[in-house]
């Protein structure tokens, strides 16, 4: 999963945006270096969802959000 900014060494940091154009930086996200970590940002949720869907029909240990069954 990517951080919620494009390059941690750029000054200023370049914000990462989700597919709807929502900025994910400086919003208390887990994958940002913000002071208070409170949530997964929409960028992180999209990245996780894309990886989950990429695995597709493979075998994995996560519950499907639609069926509630491990591995689909």
N, C-alpha and C positions, 0 to 999 in steps of 0.2 A: 504494500500500500504506500502511495506517495505521501509526502508531507503536504500540508495545506498551503504551502507556498512553493514557488517554482525553483528558487535557488537560494539556500540559506546564506550564501556568501555575498549576494548582491546587496548593494546599499543604495536605495532602500530595497527591502524584499519585494519580489514580484509576486503579486497575489495569484493564487489558483482560484479558478471559478468553476462552478459545476455546469452541467449541460443547459441550465436555465439562465446562466449568467450571474448567479449568486456568488459573491465573494466569500471564500471560506477562511480567510486569514483573520487573525485577531478577534475570534469569536468564541473563545474558551474551548476550542476543539482539542481533541486528544492528539491529533497529528500536527499541531502547531506548537510553537514554543511560547505560548501565552502563559500568564501567571497562574490563572485558575483554570484547571481542566475540568469541564463539566459534561461534555457531550461528544458524540461523533458528528462531524459536520456533514453537509450534504455531499461534499466531495468525497469524503471517506465512505459514506454509505454507497455512493455510486461505484467507487472502486471495488468495494467488497462485493456488491451485487454483481458487477461485471465479472469478477473472478469466480464467484459462485456459479454464475450462468455458463462461464467458459468451461468449467469442469464438466458440466452437462450430465451425461449419463454415466460418468465414472463413479467409482466407489469412494465415498467420503463419510465422515462421521458427523455431519451437521444435519439437523432436522430441517426438512423442507417447510418453508413458511406456508405452503398451500395444503400439503397433505399431513404434516406433523410426523412423518416417518423418516427415520435415519436413512440417508442415501437416496432419497426420493420417495 
